[in-house]
Amino acid sequence: MLKMFAEGEKNKKPVRLVIFGLSHMNLEKLKEGKPIKFNGAEAGLEADIEFFIFAGKTEQEMQHDFLEFIGPETKVHIDPKLKS
């Protein structure tokens, strides 16, 4: 997996870009239900940021799969397209 972070300027405004490149092997592992986990420091970000990349058939199915990790103290931001 390729992990990169870049900062720059576009139209005189600051831009921060996080880039993840998944190999075909990464995609196969995701299809097998094996998530990719890594620390932000690996991508040039703060070390207290943890990334968890996973895949599913639909957004609704992935949301359901993640419910067991959400507790009363968890701050959740859900894409408005999924709020139906």
N, C-alpha and C positions, 0 to 999 in steps of 0.2 A: 504494500500500500504506500502510495506517495502522499506525504503530508507537508503542506507549505503554508506560510503566512506572509503576506505582503502589505505594506503600507505605502500610500502615495497620495496623489492628488488628481482629481478629475473635475474639469470645469471649475477650477479654483476652490474645490471642496475636498476635505480629507476623505480618503477611502481606505477601508481596511478589508482585505480579501483573505478568506480562509479557503484553501484548496485541498481536496481529497481526491486522489486518483485510485480507483479500485482496479486491481488486476483481474484477469479472468479467474484465477485461482481464488481471489477474495470473493468474487461473485458466486462461485460454486460453494464456498463455505457458507455464505449467507443463505443460499438456497437450501443447504443442509440444516439450517437452523442454528448455525454457529456464529454468534455475533462478533463484531470486531470492537475491542475496547482498548483505549489508550489515553494517556495523560496529555494535557494541553502543551506541556513543555516539549513533547515530541514534534509539535507542529509550530513551535516558536511562540506559543502563547503562555499564559500564566499556568503554573503547575497545579493550581487548585481547580482547574477546569478538567472534568473527565468527559470523554466522548464515548458513546455507546451507539454503534451503527448496527442495525438489524434490518431484516426484510420480512415481508409477509405478502399474502395474496392481495389484500386490500388494506386501506388505511384503517377502516373500522376493525378489521381482524387484528392488526398490529396494536391498536389502541386497547382492545380487549386483553391481548396478551400481556400488556404492560400494567394492567390494573393492580396486580398483586404487589407491585413495587411502590404504589402510591398510598401514602398514609395521611393523617390529618395535618401534619406539618409540611407536607410537600406542596411546593408552589408549581402549579401546572399551567402552561400556556397552550391552548388547543387551537389549531388552525380553524378559523371561522367556517371553512368549507365542511368541517367534520361535525359542527354543532347543528344537528338536525333532529 
